[in-house]
């Protein structure tokens, strides 16, 4: 796989530590993902990050 989506996914993965989960907007916006988060009363926390190789800030969501 190639392309900006793969690059963004790789950079977001690099932000995470062993005790963290980070996802992008399309994941949060996915109906199944949103349902799972709601069932578990998890409220993603929005952040913006500059990611290497990406020209704009990318909205990232931390899942507590």
Buried (B, 14 or more C-beta within 10 A) or exposed (E): EEEEEEBBBEBBEEEEEEEEEBBBEEBBEEEEBEEEBEEEEEEBEEEEEEBEEEEEEBEBBBBE
